[in-house]
Amino acid sequence: MEKRITKAIIPAAGLGTRFLPATKAMPKEMLPILTKPTIQYIVEEAVESGIEDILIVTGKGKRAIEDHFDNNFELEDNLLRKEKYELLEEVRASSRVEIHYIRQKEAKGLGHAIWCARKFIGNEPFAVLLGDDIVQAEKPCLKQLIEQYNRTQASIIGVQQVAEEDTERYGIIDPSEKNDRSYRVRNFVEKPKKGTAPSNLAILGRYILTPEIFPFLGQHNIGKGGEIQLTDAIQQLNSIQKVFAYEFEGKRYDVGEMLGFIRTTMEFALNHEEYGREVENIMEELLLTRSSLVLKT
Ligand code: G1P
């Protein structure tokens, strides 16, 4: 019988050390790109892709995420009385989806976080969306992968090409056959050392996986960085059933590190409906001032 993808896991247990001190008392997933926390972009993509149930794997100090996706009657009442209907709608929208939570009790890596969700998933295929990767696309990235799954009923990993010098930062695939945007894969390698990457096709935070991955995650094998790696379990899964990679369409933003975060903020600000033009003027002004200062010195 054909199976549908209705459940998604969003791991959000990371410590966010790259953004300290901002993340001392606030989850990194709540850092905003303009007025929306990064995790809301991810949740919206899941919902737009047809996901019905989302499980967020949290950890210590992540309460603000639960509050964000909850009702806030006091705030809503206040906005209603002030007739701020647009804001009210924005506030309500974030509490409309069904979200479940589980805590990862120890920081043992991405593979372990996904393993924590095994009872929620049961015996169904499911999606994983990583919070560090925001993808803007005409058709939501996850939806593109789900459509592939519906054709093949096999696991699909979302990939895109990255610069040669960046391959050591990602899970990389060793592709064998290519068919349109879809690849058969020989090997999945987590963060290969410089100069050893089998390709420049990187895993970028979107996965469709079959439940047969769980026994492999349950082996708790330690991989790169001393952590239980999802990529390693995918490689094991690939030895018992087909796992495809799919080069998705869309622009991916890395909000998990400082420069990526700044670039995303700048680009989203430039594209902002109301403030975009003004932001462009500000940027031009800043750059002009800088270059005239450089000329003077
Ligand atoms: C994780 C995965 C890696 C993937 C990356 C995408 O790494 O382990 O395979 O390429 O996300 O962002 P992390 O960035 O969490 O170290």
Residues whose N, C-alpha, C, O or C-beta is under 5 A from the ligand:
A	BS01	G1P	R169 Y170 G171 I203 L204 G205 T231
